[in-house]
Amino acid sequence: MPLASMPTDLSRSASSPRRRTPLICAPRRTEGGPRARRVDGRLASLLVALTVCGCKPAGAAVELSKEGASDDGALEVAALPADGPKLVALRAGTPVLAGPQAGARKLGELYPGAAVVRSSEPYGRAGCSGGWYAVRPRGFVCAGDGATLNTDVLALLPAPPDTSRPLPYRYGRARTQGTPVYFGVPSREEVQHAEPDLDRHLERVQRSDAQLGASANDVPLDARGVSSGPPVLLPRGDGIGEDGRRTEAGFFFCPIADAVAPLPPVAALGIDIGRKDGAHVDLRAALKTVALRKGSGVAITRAFTAGAADGRRFGVTPDGRLIPADRLQAALGSPWHGLDVEKLGLPVAFVHRHDVHTWSLGRGKASENDEELERHTGVPLTGRFRTVDGVRFEEARDGFWLRAQDLVVVVRRTKLPDFAKGSQRWLDVSLVNQTLTAYEGQKPIYATLISSGRDQLRDPESSASTARGTFRVRSKHVTRNIDPREVADSFDVTDAPWVMDLAPGQAITGMYLGAGVGEAQGFHDIALTPIDARRIFLWAEPELPEGWHAVYSNDEEGTLVHVRP
């Protein structure tokens, strides 16, 4: 079942991947002064350079030549050094192909701002005027369609993603219905048209300076992506001041310096520089301001203050569009995560209810303790149980007891699928329990809670249910838009992190909007919190090469996912 397309121009189609980027800062710009003129001159020179590179319009397809009609063949390519020259992606979905021809199998994709090591010379120009360059660690990219050899453009492109963190971007949610998305620093006339309520809106924003709590990115992680401690709010963290406080007003502010305004949206570059007749195209006329539904989630790669817009601050989306920072609320991403059971082993449990107390058992009597556990707390179990007055209790390894009715228990399975052998990596997903357990052969590695389709065990062809069966990871995407039906079509969600496709219309994905795991409330996807999604993404095969935004598996290399009742 195909994913629904997003209703605003801000989003890509649900089938195209997106990439992450950390918030960066460039030298502060003074509007209208020498610095601004230097930036304008640099922008002009970059556009000329991109034209020379042979960039085509954003919507143009690579010409399929006769020699490019065959699939990838054997080709000797020398190993590329890590410090070699770079190729820069300009457009979402820039393909990495197995051979230097348009008909070759797709290995992966790049996203704007990606800089990957390339060969010094092209391996042919069939169907690609700029030439097919080998990239590290494998594959070829056309330098004439969505990519350039000019690395100077990086300063004005969205920043690349930070894959070391659970949330690759700073994320926000639209405060108001119709939150505008601009294609450049707007004029006063454009602002008046798109935001007639601006004065009232700014008054409301100035009166609120809410203090924010912990984010998924505040949790320390080890090299495997497993939590090594509780969240810690450190100075200079996302939106955290020197006083250790994170505030709503400061979340989309870079404390070091402002970044310069970006290039026109990458999707629009080809409109201007790809024209053969040399005629100038007014980007403002070609690309109109779009609006977001209230609550919609967006990723912000960096931010800057625009003097031309009365000193207003704008966040830059991964495709180079601009959203007023005052129109966004911080989306921190849940710091909750599952349990590392590589050494603990199974069984483990997760507290399923609120107001759950520990218990003490003795001689046919159960006594409730004062200690209370929060919902979703992970508890290693001994595997022992007792029944008192018809109530079953599970024993925790720390010595206390818990009522089984308050828990979701992940047990060691006595019967495993036939493929669970050796070091085979696979995921065991239970829709009834709303749990996911990662295995290597017969050894459990990680256990956590999920949120699957809300109709749970009904027919996925006619309901909001996650399909059951054994799947293989077909592709992995650092970020990608998701079907609005995953959130009951209440708003839009762009750049959800750590997406792994299992079948058309079904994926494992990270969510940055809340901690809604343990309950079936989605559509077809299997949703995880950001820390868990990144942990599973890094562990699952195929491995994502450095700098790539997406990688595709062949028929035999993707990690297996067993979805059962």
KEZA-790578 format. One record per residue (C-alpha): x, y, z. Coordinates in steps of 0.25 Angstrom, whole numbers, plus 2048, in hexadecimal, padded with zeros to 3 digits. Layout:
KEZA-790578
@xx=X	yy=Y	zz=Z .
...
***
This chain:
KEZA-790578
@xx=800	yy=800	zz=800 .
@xx=807	yy=80D	zz=7FC .
@xx=809	yy=818	zz=806 .
@xx=800	yy=824	zz=805 .
@xx=807	yy=830	zz=7FF .
@xx=809	yy=83C	zz=809 .
@xx=7FF	yy=848	zz=807 .
@xx=809	yy=853	zz=807 .
@xx=814	yy=856	zz=7FD .
@xx=81E	yy=856	zz=809 .
@xx=81E	yy=847	zz=809 .
@xx=824	yy=83D	zz=800 .
@xx=81C	yy=832	zz=7FB .
@xx=81C	yy=827	zz=805 .
@xx=824	yy=81E	zz=7FD .
@xx=830	yy=827	zz=7FC .
@xx=83A	yy=827	zz=808 .
@xx=83F	yy=833	zz=80F .
@xx=84C	yy=836	zz=817 .
@xx=84F	yy=83C	zz=824 .
@xx=858	yy=848	zz=827 .
@xx=85D	yy=84E	zz=834 .
@xx=85B	yy=85D	zz=838 .
@xx=867	yy=864	zz=833 .
@xx=86C	yy=873	zz=834 .
@xx=873	yy=87B	zz=82A .
@xx=878	yy=889	zz=82C .
@xx=86E	yy=894	zz=830 .
@xx=868	yy=89C	zz=824 .
@xx=865	yy=8AB	zz=824 .
@xx=85A	yy=8AD	zz=81B .
@xx=85D	yy=8B7	zz=810 .
@xx=86B	yy=8B9	zz=813 .
@xx=878	yy=8B4	zz=80D .
@xx=876	yy=8A6	zz=813 .
@xx=869	yy=8A5	zz=80C .
@xx=86F	yy=8AA	zz=7FF .
@xx=87A	yy=8A0	zz=800 .
@xx=870	yy=895	zz=802 .
@xx=867	yy=899	zz=7F6 .
@xx=873	yy=899	zz=7ED .
@xx=877	yy=88C	zz=7F2 .
@xx=869	yy=887	zz=7F0 .
@xx=86A	yy=88C	zz=7E1 .
@xx=877	yy=885	zz=7DF .
@xx=872	yy=878	zz=7E5 .
@xx=866	yy=878	zz=7DC .
@xx=86F	yy=87B	zz=7D0 .
@xx=878	yy=86F	zz=7D4 .
@xx=86C	yy=866	zz=7D5 .
@xx=868	yy=86A	zz=7C7 .
@xx=876	yy=866	zz=7C2 .
@xx=875	yy=859	zz=7C9 .
@xx=869	yy=856	zz=7C0 .
@xx=85E	yy=855	zz=7CB .
@xx=850	yy=852	zz=7C5 .
@xx=842	yy=857	zz=7C9 .
@xx=83E	yy=851	zz=7D6 .
@xx=833	yy=849	zz=7D0 .
@xx=83C	yy=844	zz=7C4 .
@xx=83F	yy=835	zz=7C3 .
@xx=84D	yy=830	zz=7BF .
@xx=84D	yy=82D	zz=7B0 .
@xx=84D	yy=81E	zz=7AE .
@xx=858	yy=81B	zz=7A3 .
@xx=859	yy=80E	zz=79C .
@xx=866	yy=80A	zz=7A4 .
@xx=85E	yy=80D	zz=7B0 .
@xx=852	yy=804	zz=7AE .
@xx=859	yy=7F8	zz=7B4 .
@xx=85A	yy=7F5	zz=7C3 .
@xx=867	yy=7F7	zz=7CA .
@xx=872	yy=7EE	zz=7C5 .
@xx=880	yy=7EB	zz=7CB .
@xx=889	yy=7F7	zz=7CB .
@xx=896	yy=7F9	zz=7D1 .
@xx=896	yy=805	zz=7DA .
@xx=8A2	yy=808	zz=7E3 .
@xx=8A0	yy=80A	zz=7F2 .
@xx=89D	yy=819	zz=7F5 .
@xx=8A5	yy=81F	zz=800 .
@xx=89E	yy=825	zz=80C .
@xx=8A4	yy=833	zz=809 .
@xx=8A1	yy=833	zz=7FA .
@xx=89A	yy=83E	zz=7F3 .
@xx=88B	yy=840	zz=7F6 .
@xx=87E	yy=840	zz=7EE .
@xx=872	yy=848	zz=7F4 .
@xx=863	yy=844	zz=7F3 .
@xx=85A	yy=84F	zz=7EF .
@xx=84D	yy=848	zz=7EF .
@xx=845	yy=83E	zz=7F7 .
@xx=845	yy=830	zz=7F2 .
@xx=852	yy=832	zz=7EA .
@xx=855	yy=823	zz=7E6 .
@xx=861	yy=81B	zz=7E8 .
@xx=861	yy=810	zz=7DD .
@xx=869	yy=803	zz=7DC .
@xx=86F	yy=807	zz=7CF .
@xx=872	yy=814	zz=7C7 .
@xx=865	yy=813	zz=7BF .
@xx=857	yy=818	zz=7C1 .
@xx=851	yy=809	zz=7C1 .
@xx=85A	yy=804	zz=7CC .
@xx=854	yy=7FF	zz=7D9 .
@xx=852	yy=809	zz=7E4 .
@xx=85B	yy=807	zz=7F0 .
@xx=857	yy=813	zz=7F8 .
@xx=854	yy=822	zz=7F8 .
@xx=85A	yy=82F	zz=7FC .
@xx=853	yy=83B	zz=802 .
@xx=857	yy=84A	zz=800 .
@xx=863	yy=84E	zz=808 .
@xx=869	yy=840	zz=807 .
@xx=878	yy=840	zz=803 .
@xx=87D	yy=832	zz=7FF .
@xx=88B	yy=82E	zz=7FB .
@xx=88C	yy=82D	zz=7EC .
@xx=896	yy=829	zz=7E1 .
@xx=89E	yy=833	zz=7DB .
@xx=899	yy=830	zz=7CD .
@xx=88C	yy=82B	zz=7C8 .
@xx=889	yy=81D	zz=7C3 .
@xx=882	yy=822	zz=7B6 .
@xx=877	yy=82C	zz=7B3 .
@xx=86C	yy=823	zz=7AC .
@xx=85F	yy=82A	zz=7B0 .
@xx=866	yy=834	zz=7B9 .
@xx=86D	yy=840	zz=7B4 .
@xx=875	yy=843	zz=7C1 .
@xx=87A	yy=834	zz=7C1 .
@xx=878	yy=828	zz=7CA .
@xx=881	yy=829	zz=7D6 .
@xx=884	yy=81D	zz=7DF .
@xx=881	yy=820	zz=7EE .
@xx=886	yy=81A	zz=7FB .
@xx=884	yy=80E	zz=7FE .
@xx=87D	yy=80A	zz=7F2 .
@xx=874	yy=80E	zz=7E6 .
@xx=873	yy=81A	zz=7DD .
@xx=86D	yy=828	zz=7DD .
@xx=869	yy=831	zz=7D1 .
@xx=870	yy=83E	zz=7D3 .
@xx=866	yy=844	zz=7C9 .
@xx=859	yy=842	zz=7D0 .
@xx=857	yy=846	zz=7DE .
@xx=866	yy=845	zz=7E2 .
@xx=872	yy=84E	zz=7E0 .
@xx=881	yy=84E	zz=7E2 .
@xx=881	yy=85C	zz=7E7 .
@xx=883	yy=85A	zz=7F6 .
@xx=882	yy=869	zz=7F9 .
@xx=873	yy=868	zz=7F8 .
@xx=873	yy=860	zz=805 .
@xx=873	yy=86D	zz=80D .
@xx=865	yy=871	zz=807 .
@xx=85F	yy=863	zz=808 .
@xx=857	yy=85D	zz=813 .
@xx=861	yy=856	zz=81D .
@xx=863	yy=847	zz=81C .
@xx=85D	yy=83E	zz=826 .
@xx=863	yy=83A	zz=833 .
@xx=862	yy=82B	zz=834 .
@xx=868	yy=82B	zz=842 .
@xx=85B	yy=82F	zz=848 .
@xx=84D	yy=829	zz=84A .
@xx=847	yy=836	zz=844 .
@xx=84F	yy=83A	zz=837 .
@xx=849	yy=848	zz=837 .
@xx=843	yy=851	zz=841 .
@xx=834	yy=84F	zz=83F .
@xx=828	yy=858	zz=840 .
@xx=819	yy=858	zz=83F .
@xx=811	yy=863	zz=839 .
@xx=80A	yy=86B	zz=843 .
@xx=7FF	yy=871	zz=83B .
@xx=7F6	yy=86C	zz=82F .
@xx=7FC	yy=871	zz=822 .
@xx=80B	yy=873	zz=827 .
@xx=812	yy=878	zz=81B .
@xx=81E	yy=872	zz=814 .
@xx=825	yy=87C	zz=80C .
@xx=82E	yy=879	zz=800 .
@xx=838	yy=885	zz=804 .
@xx=838	yy=890	zz=80D .
@xx=82A	yy=896	zz=80C .
@xx=827	yy=8A4	zz=808 .
@xx=81E	yy=8AC	zz=811 .
@xx=813	yy=8AB	zz=807 .
@xx=815	yy=89C	zz=807 .
@xx=814	yy=89B	zz=816 .
@xx=808	yy=8A4	zz=816 .
@xx=801	yy=89B	zz=80C .
@xx=805	yy=88D	zz=813 .
@xx=804	yy=892	zz=822 .
@xx=7F9	yy=89C	zz=824 .
@xx=7F9	yy=899	zz=832 .
@xx=808	yy=89B	zz=835 .
@xx=807	yy=8A7	zz=83F .
@xx=7FD	yy=89F	zz=848 .
@xx=806	yy=892	zz=846 .
@xx=813	yy=899	zz=84A .
@xx=80C	yy=89F	zz=857 .
@xx=808	yy=891	zz=85B .
@xx=816	yy=88B	zz=858 .
@xx=81D	yy=896	zz=860 .
@xx=814	yy=893	zz=86C .
@xx=818	yy=885	zz=86D .
@xx=826	yy=880	zz=870 .
@xx=823	yy=871	zz=874 .
@xx=82E	yy=869	zz=87B .
@xx=830	yy=85C	zz=873 .
@xx=834	yy=84E	zz=879 .
@xx=83D	yy=843	zz=874 .
@xx=83F	yy=83F	zz=865 .
@xx=843	yy=832	zz=85E .
@xx=850	yy=839	zz=85B .
@xx=853	yy=83B	zz=86A .
@xx=854	yy=82C	zz=86C .
@xx=863	yy=827	zz=86C .
@xx=865	yy=81C	zz=863 .
@xx=870	yy=812	zz=861 .
@xx=876	yy=80E	zz=854 .
@xx=86B	yy=804	zz=851 .
@xx=860	yy=80F	zz=853 .
@xx=85C	yy=809	zz=861 .
@xx=859	yy=812	zz=86C .
@xx=864	yy=813	zz=876 .
@xx=85D	yy=81C	zz=880 .
@xx=851	yy=826	zz=883 .
@xx=84F	yy=832	zz=87B .
@xx=859	yy=83E	zz=87E .
@xx=856	yy=84C	zz=87A .
@xx=864	yy=852	zz=877 .
@xx=867	yy=861	zz=874 .
@xx=867	yy=863	zz=865 .
@xx=85E	yy=857	zz=862 .
@xx=852	yy=85A	zz=859 .
@xx=84B	yy=866	zz=85F .
@xx=853	yy=866	zz=86C .
@xx=859	yy=872	zz=872 .
@xx=865	yy=874	zz=87B .
@xx=85C	yy=873	zz=887 .
@xx=858	yy=864	zz=882 .
@xx=84A	yy=868	zz=87F .
@xx=843	yy=865	zz=872 .
@xx=839	yy=86F	zz=86D .
@xx=82E	yy=86F	zz=862 .
@xx=834	yy=87D	zz=85E .
@xx=842	yy=878	zz=85D .
@xx=840	yy=86A	zz=856 .
@xx=841	yy=86F	zz=848 .
@xx=84C	yy=879	zz=84B .
@xx=85B	yy=877	zz=849 .
@xx=863	yy=87D	zz=854 .
@xx=870	yy=87E	zz=84D .
@xx=86C	yy=886	zz=840 .
@xx=862	yy=887	zz=835 .
@xx=863	yy=87F	zz=829 .
@xx=862	yy=886	zz=81B .
@xx=855	yy=884	zz=813 .
@xx=855	yy=878	zz=80A .
@xx=854	yy=876	zz=7FC .
@xx=847	yy=876	zz=7F5 .
@xx=840	yy=869	zz=7F8 .
@xx=847	yy=85E	zz=7F2 .
@xx=83B	yy=859	zz=7EB .
@xx=83A	yy=867	zz=7E4 .
@xx=849	yy=868	zz=7E0 .
@xx=846	yy=861	zz=7D2 .
@xx=83B	yy=86B	zz=7CF .
@xx=845	yy=876	zz=7CE .
@xx=852	yy=870	zz=7CA .
@xx=84E	yy=865	zz=7C1 .
@xx=847	yy=86D	zz=7B7 .
@xx=84D	yy=86C	zz=7A9 .
@xx=848	yy=879	zz=7A4 .
@xx=84F	yy=881	zz=7AF .
@xx=842	yy=888	zz=7B3 .
@xx=841	yy=88D	zz=7C1 .
@xx=836	yy=886	zz=7C9 .
@xx=830	yy=88D	zz=7D5 .
@xx=831	yy=882	zz=7E0 .
@xx=826	yy=88A	zz=7E9 .
@xx=81C	yy=889	zz=7DE .
@xx=820	yy=87A	zz=7DA .
@xx=820	yy=875	zz=7E9 .
@xx=815	yy=87A	zz=7F2 .
@xx=814	yy=87A	zz=801 .
@xx=80E	yy=86E	zz=807 .
@xx=807	yy=86C	zz=814 .
@xx=807	yy=861	zz=81F .
@xx=7FC	yy=85B	zz=827 .
@xx=7FD	yy=85E	zz=836 .
@xx=805	yy=854	zz=83D .
@xx=80D	yy=84F	zz=830 .
@xx=81B	yy=84B	zz=833 .
@xx=827	yy=851	zz=82C .
@xx=836	yy=84F	zz=82C .
@xx=83F	yy=85B	zz=82E .
@xx=84E	yy=85A	zz=829 .
@xx=852	yy=868	zz=82D .
@xx=84D	yy=876	zz=830 .
@xx=850	yy=884	zz=82D .
@xx=84B	yy=892	zz=830 .
@xx=846	yy=89A	zz=824 .
@xx=848	yy=8A9	zz=824 .
@xx=840	yy=8AB	zz=818 .
@xx=834	yy=8A5	zz=820 .
@xx=835	yy=8AE	zz=82C .
@xx=83F	yy=8A5	zz=833 .
@xx=836	yy=899	zz=833 .
@xx=83C	yy=88C	zz=835 .
@xx=83A	yy=880	zz=82B .
@xx=83D	yy=872	zz=82C .
@xx=842	yy=86B	zz=81F .
@xx=83C	yy=85D	zz=81B .
@xx=844	yy=852	zz=815 .
@xx=840	yy=857	zz=807 .
@xx=843	yy=865	zz=809 .
@xx=836	yy=86B	zz=80C .
@xx=833	yy=875	zz=818 .
@xx=82A	yy=875	zz=823 .
@xx=829	yy=880	zz=82E .
@xx=82E	yy=87A	zz=83A .
@xx=824	yy=881	zz=843 .
@xx=819	yy=879	zz=83C .
@xx=820	yy=86C	zz=841 .
@xx=81F	yy=865	zz=84E .
@xx=82A	yy=85C	zz=852 .
@xx=828	yy=84D	zz=84F .
@xx=833	yy=846	zz=859 .
@xx=831	yy=838	zz=856 .
@xx=82E	yy=82E	zz=861 .
@xx=83B	yy=82A	zz=869 .
@xx=834	yy=81D	zz=86C .
@xx=83B	yy=810	zz=867 .
@xx=83A	yy=801	zz=868 .
@xx=844	yy=7F7	zz=86F .
@xx=851	yy=7F2	zz=86B .
@xx=84F	yy=7E3	zz=86D .
@xx=85C	yy=7DE	zz=867 .
@xx=862	yy=7DB	zz=875 .
@xx=855	yy=7DC	zz=87D .
@xx=84E	yy=7D1	zz=875 .
@xx=83F	yy=7CF	zz=875 .
@xx=834	yy=7D0	zz=87B .
@xx=832	yy=7DF	zz=87D .
@xx=826	yy=7E7	zz=87F .
@xx=821	yy=7F5	zz=87D .
@xx=817	yy=7FC	zz=886 .
@xx=80A	yy=7FD	zz=87E .
@xx=802	yy=806	zz=888 .
@xx=802	yy=812	zz=890 .
@xx=803	yy=812	zz=89F .
@xx=80A	yy=804	zz=8A0 .
@xx=810	yy=800	zz=8AD .
@xx=81A	yy=7F6	zz=8B1 .
@xx=815	yy=7EA	zz=8BA .
@xx=81B	yy=7E1	zz=8C5 .
@xx=816	yy=7D3	zz=8C6 .
@xx=816	yy=7CA	zz=8D2 .
@xx=80F	yy=7BD	zz=8D6 .
@xx=803	yy=7BF	zz=8CE .
@xx=802	yy=7CE	zz=8CF .
@xx=805	yy=7D9	zz=8C6 .
@xx=808	yy=7E7	zz=8CC .
@xx=809	yy=7F4	zz=8C3 .
@xx=816	yy=7FC	zz=8C5 .
@xx=817	yy=80B	zz=8C5 .
@xx=821	yy=80A	zz=8B9 .
@xx=81A	yy=80E	zz=8AC .
@xx=81F	yy=80C	zz=89E .
@xx=81C	yy=815	zz=892 .
@xx=815	yy=810	zz=886 .
@xx=81E	yy=80A	zz=87C .
@xx=829	yy=807	zz=886 .
@xx=831	yy=7FB	zz=882 .
@xx=833	yy=7F0	zz=88C .
@xx=83C	yy=7E4	zz=88B .
@xx=835	yy=7D7	zz=890 .
@xx=83A	yy=7CA	zz=896 .
@xx=82F	yy=7C2	zz=88F .
@xx=829	yy=7BD	zz=89C .
@xx=81A	yy=7C0	zz=89F .
@xx=811	yy=7BE	zz=8AA .
@xx=802	yy=7BE	zz=8AC .
@xx=7FB	yy=7C5	zz=8B8 .
@xx=7EC	yy=7C5	zz=8B9 .
@xx=7EB	yy=7C3	zz=8AB .
@xx=7F4	yy=7CE	zz=8A7 .
@xx=801	yy=7CB	zz=89F .
@xx=80E	yy=7D2	zz=8A3 .
@xx=81B	yy=7D2	zz=89C .
@xx=828	yy=7D3	zz=8A3 .
@xx=832	yy=7DE	zz=8A0 .
@xx=841	yy=7DC	zz=8A0 .
@xx=842	yy=7E7	zz=8AB .
@xx=839	yy=7DE	zz=8B4 .
@xx=82C	yy=7E5	zz=8B4 .
@xx=81F	yy=7DF	zz=8AD .
@xx=816	yy=7E5	zz=8A3 .
@xx=808	yy=7E2	zz=89F .
@xx=808	yy=7DB	zz=891 .
@xx=7FB	yy=7E3	zz=88D .
@xx=804	yy=7F0	zz=88E .
@xx=80F	yy=7EB	zz=885 .
@xx=812	yy=7E7	zz=877 .
@xx=81C	yy=7DC	zz=878 .
@xx=826	yy=7D8	zz=86D .
@xx=829	yy=7C9	zz=86F .
@xx=834	yy=7C1	zz=869 .
@xx=82D	yy=7B9	zz=85E .
@xx=82D	yy=7AA	zz=85E .
@xx=82B	yy=7A9	zz=84F .
@xx=832	yy=7B2	zz=846 .
@xx=831	yy=7B4	zz=836 .
@xx=839	yy=7AA	zz=82E .
@xx=842	yy=7B6	zz=82A .
@xx=846	yy=7B9	zz=838 .
@xx=854	yy=7B2	zz=837 .
@xx=862	yy=7B6	zz=838 .
@xx=864	yy=7C5	zz=838 .
@xx=858	yy=7C8	zz=830 .
@xx=853	yy=7D6	zz=834 .
@xx=843	yy=7D7	zz=835 .
@xx=838	yy=7DE	zz=83C .
@xx=82D	yy=7D8	zz=843 .
@xx=821	yy=7E1	zz=844 .
@xx=814	yy=7DD	zz=84C .
@xx=808	yy=7E5	zz=848 .
@xx=800	yy=7E0	zz=854 .
@xx=80B	yy=7E4	zz=85E .
@xx=80F	yy=7F0	zz=856 .
@xx=81E	yy=7EC	zz=858 .
@xx=82A	yy=7EB	zz=84F .
@xx=836	yy=7E2	zz=852 .
@xx=843	yy=7E2	zz=84A .
@xx=84A	yy=7D4	zz=849 .
@xx=857	yy=7CF	zz=844 .
@xx=854	yy=7C1	zz=841 .
@xx=84E	yy=7BC	zz=84E .
@xx=854	yy=7C6	zz=857 .
@xx=84B	yy=7D2	zz=85B .
@xx=852	yy=7E0	zz=859 .
@xx=848	yy=7EB	zz=85C .
@xx=83A	yy=7EC	zz=860 .
@xx=830	yy=7F7	zz=860 .
@xx=822	yy=7FC	zz=85E .
@xx=81C	yy=800	zz=850 .
@xx=80F	yy=807	zz=84B .
@xx=809	yy=7FF	zz=83F .
@xx=7FC	yy=801	zz=837 .
@xx=7F1	yy=804	zz=840 .
@xx=7E7	yy=7F9	zz=83B .
@xx=7F2	yy=7EF	zz=83F .
@xx=7EE	yy=7E1	zz=83A .
@xx=7E4	yy=7E5	zz=82F .
@xx=7E6	yy=7E4	zz=820 .
@xx=7F1	yy=7EF	zz=81C .
@xx=7EB	yy=7F0	zz=80E .
@xx=7DE	yy=7F6	zz=814 .
@xx=7E2	yy=7FC	zz=821 .
@xx=7ED	yy=803	zz=829 .
@xx=7F4	yy=7F6	zz=82D .
@xx=803	yy=7F2	zz=82B .
@xx=805	yy=7E7	zz=822 .
@xx=80A	yy=7DA	zz=828 .
@xx=814	yy=7D0	zz=822 .
@xx=823	yy=7D0	zz=820 .
@xx=829	yy=7DC	zz=818 .
@xx=837	yy=7E0	zz=815 .
@xx=83C	yy=7EE	zz=816 .
@xx=83C	yy=7F4	zz=808 .
@xx=842	yy=801	zz=80A .
@xx=846	yy=80B	zz=816 .
@xx=844	yy=81A	zz=816 .
@xx=84A	yy=823	zz=820 .
@xx=83D	yy=82B	zz=81F .
@xx=831	yy=82B	zz=817 .
@xx=823	yy=831	zz=817 .
@xx=818	yy=827	zz=81C .
@xx=80A	yy=825	zz=818 .
@xx=801	yy=82F	zz=820 .
@xx=7F7	yy=823	zz=823 .
@xx=802	yy=81E	zz=82D .
@xx=7FD	yy=82A	zz=835 .
@xx=7EE	yy=829	zz=831 .
@xx=7F0	yy=833	zz=827 .
@xx=7F0	yy=83E	zz=832 .
@xx=7FD	yy=845	zz=82D .
@xx=809	yy=842	zz=824 .
@xx=816	yy=83C	zz=828 .
@xx=823	yy=83F	zz=820 .
@xx=831	yy=839	zz=822 .
@xx=82D	yy=82E	zz=82C .
@xx=83B	yy=828	zz=830 .
@xx=840	yy=81A	zz=82E .
@xx=836	yy=814	zz=824 .
@xx=838	yy=806	zz=81F .
@xx=82F	yy=801	zz=814 .
@xx=829	yy=7F3	zz=815 .
@xx=81E	yy=7F3	zz=80A .
@xx=817	yy=7FD	zz=802 .
@xx=810	yy=806	zz=80C .
@xx=816	yy=7FF	zz=818 .
@xx=822	yy=803	zz=820 .
@xx=829	yy=804	zz=82D .
@xx=82B	yy=813	zz=830 .
@xx=82F	yy=81C	zz=83C .
@xx=826	yy=826	zz=841 .
@xx=829	yy=834	zz=847 .
@xx=81C	yy=839	zz=84B .
@xx=81A	yy=831	zz=858 .
@xx=81B	yy=824	zz=860 .
@xx=80F	yy=81D	zz=85A .
@xx=815	yy=80F	zz=85B .
@xx=80F	yy=803	zz=861 .
@xx=801	yy=806	zz=85B .
@xx=7FC	yy=802	zz=84D .
@xx=7F9	yy=810	zz=847 .
@xx=7FF	yy=812	zz=83A .
@xx=7FB	yy=80D	zz=82C .
@xx=804	yy=803	zz=825 .
@xx=812	yy=807	zz=82B .
@xx=81A	yy=802	zz=837 .
@xx=81E	yy=80E	zz=83F .
@xx=829	yy=80F	zz=849 .
@xx=82E	yy=81A	zz=852 .
@xx=83B	yy=821	zz=84C .
@xx=845	yy=81A	zz=854 .
@xx=83F	yy=80C	zz=851 .
@xx=83D	yy=810	zz=842 .
@xx=84C	yy=814	zz=841 .
@xx=851	yy=808	zz=849 .
@xx=849	yy=7FE	zz=840 .
@xx=84D	yy=806	zz=833 .
@xx=85C	yy=806	zz=836 .
@xx=85B	yy=7F7	zz=839 .
@xx=853	yy=7F2	zz=82E .
@xx=858	yy=7EF	zz=820 .
@xx=85B	yy=7F4	zz=816 .
@xx=865	yy=7FE	zz=81C .
@xx=864	yy=80D	zz=818 .
@xx=870	yy=812	zz=811 .
@xx=876	yy=81F	zz=817 .
@xx=86F	yy=82C	zz=811 .
@xx=864	yy=824	zz=80A .
@xx=856	yy=827	zz=80E .
@xx=850	yy=819	zz=809 .
@xx=855	yy=80C	zz=806 .
@xx=84E	yy=801	zz=7FF .
@xx=84F	yy=7F2	zz=801 .
@xx=850	yy=7E6	zz=7F7 .
@xx=847	yy=7DA	zz=7F9 .
@xx=850	yy=7D3	zz=803 .
@xx=857	yy=7DE	zz=80C .
@xx=84C	yy=7E5	zz=813 .
@xx=849	yy=7E1	zz=822 .
@xx=83D	yy=7D8	zz=824 .
@xx=831	yy=7DE	zz=82B .
@xx=827	yy=7D4	zz=830 .
@xx=819	yy=7DA	zz=833 .
@xx=810	yy=7D1	zz=83B .
@xx=803	yy=7D2	zz=843 .
***
